[in-house]
Amino acid sequence: MLPQKRSAEEAEDLTSTAMEHKIAEQPALSNGKTNGHANGHSNGTNGHTNGTTPTLAGLDASKLTITLADPTARAVPDEATACTGTETICTDHMVTATWKYTTGWSAPELKPLGPISLHPTASVLHYATECFEGLKAYRGHDGRLRLFRPDLNAKRMLMSTLRISLPGFDPAELEKLILALMAVDGAKWLPPSRPGSFLYLRPAVIGTQAQLGVQAPKEALLFITASFMPRMDAPAGGMKLHTNPEDMVRAWVGGFGYAKVGANYGPSLLATNEARERGFGQILWLYGPEGYCTEAGASNFFVVWRTREGALQMITAPLDDKLILDGVTRRSVVELARERLQGEVEVVERKYTIDELVEADKEGRVVEAFAAGTAFFICPVSQIRHRDYDIHIPMVKGESGQYTAKIKGWMHDIMYGNEQHPWGIVVEEKQQ
Ligand SMILES: *Cc1c(COP(=O)(O)O)cnc(C)c1O
């Protein structure tokens, strides 16, 4: 009886079992500079587990080769115009590393920015074998350049990578490569004369094998760019959200909403554009017949409200059903609020529905709402439209609620070095 039951459970949990296997195999990657086949694709899914597999190399930032661009070739645009064009303006350099199932990771290269070349049959172009990360580099008011908790981005990228059967790597090595790019490009593209400014870092991994068979790619490319991105944290009048159309969901339980894979984003644009045409900035994604509030666009979502008993709560969707992305910003908000608003505001991670929110609004209990993510930072939400009902959210502190403003201020101070904090990682910049 028992063995039968176990195998049934295993069959039911195939995805999480597969992920657990892959994650368990990752320690072999961590200093996998020379050890055996376990440090390459590191699993049996590609069928390369026999003893004859050659030694595979792990991703190794210490092997980084550097080819510098002509620093006079491209000028740094003004912040005001840097994001007005139709193309993202990147810095002078990018980092790349390739992976092959027979050899593992190549020595990473830091080299002049330029197009990458793919065969038309490359896996990523057909089967969405792509995942990415987004984090910022901040030029501090003290002149130093910082990243904010980049270890969390690197770990999340490994998780996303494994979820779509791309090769594993040691997240610490990815973090070093991100730092290396900023060490080279920081001084020119985010100079100390622009304190309070940021650049956006975009690491990505794609499946590059030129083979139309539906299978885990046997070749991959990791690349990192740094670019300008507009400030989006303070739209005039606050961010306006529209709930998703009833016939569309962003992610589902059993899906991959928790992974930063490209496949989550393209299909969401249809609803987003429709909302934009109606004057709303982002979709508030609801889930299930109950209408659980999950995320605001590609940001996590928080509401501050009063319970019927009069207690102040800061509520956000939970991570345990793997529906939403485990945002670095979300996690930081939760941790900071628990530490610094203790006794004043209770932080609650639980499922809550749009009906609860509408009810709270009707009873005058909605205090604040905000979106939280790297791109939008902490962005006050002023309105939520659900079907024909409008929730108008107070902005007691000018263009923000007071708790939203407090949390935003704390995060800003850590990012820009006004507060020395272990979350702010200083980039050791090359002397120019
Ligand atoms: C990237 C992202 C977030 C925010 O994550 P951060 O780590 O805070 O930038 C939230 N939701 C989705 C769907 C995302 O893609």
The ligand as a Tripos MOL2 file, in Angstrom:
@<TRIPOS>MOLECULE
LIG
   15    15     1     0     0
SMALL
NO_CHARGES

@<TRIPOS>ATOM
      1 C1          9.9440   41.6040  -11.2520 C.3       1 LIG1
      2 C2          8.5600   41.4480  -10.7560 C.ar      1 LIG1
      3 C3          8.1340   41.9280   -9.5050 C.ar      1 LIG1
      4 C4          9.0000   42.7630   -8.6210 C.3       1 LIG1
      5 O1         10.1260   42.0910   -8.1490 O.3       1 LIG1
      6 P1         11.3330   42.9500   -7.5690 P.3       1 LIG1
      7 O2         12.3530   41.9330   -7.2250 O.co2     1 LIG1
      8 O3         10.8350   43.6900   -6.4150 O.co2     1 LIG1
      9 O4         11.7630   43.8550   -8.6720 O.co2     1 LIG1
     10 C5          6.8440   41.6470   -9.0860 C.ar      1 LIG1
     11 N1          5.9960   40.9620   -9.8690 N.ar      1 LIG1
     12 C6          6.3570   40.4940  -11.0790 C.ar      1 LIG1
     13 C7          5.3720   39.7340  -11.8670 C.3       1 LIG1
     14 C8          7.6440   40.7370  -11.5620 C.ar      1 LIG1
     15 O5          7.9780   40.3170  -12.7660 O.3       1 LIG1
@<TRIPOS>BOND
     1     1     2 1
     2     2     3 ar
     3     2    14 ar
     4     3     4 1
     5     3    10 ar
     6     4     5 1
     7     5     6 1
     8     6     7 2
     9     6     8 1
    10     6     9 1
    11    10    11 ar
    12    11    12 ar
    13    12    13 1
    14    12    14 ar
    15    14    15 1
@<TRIPOS>SUBSTRUCTURE
     1 LIG1         1 GROUP 0 **** ****
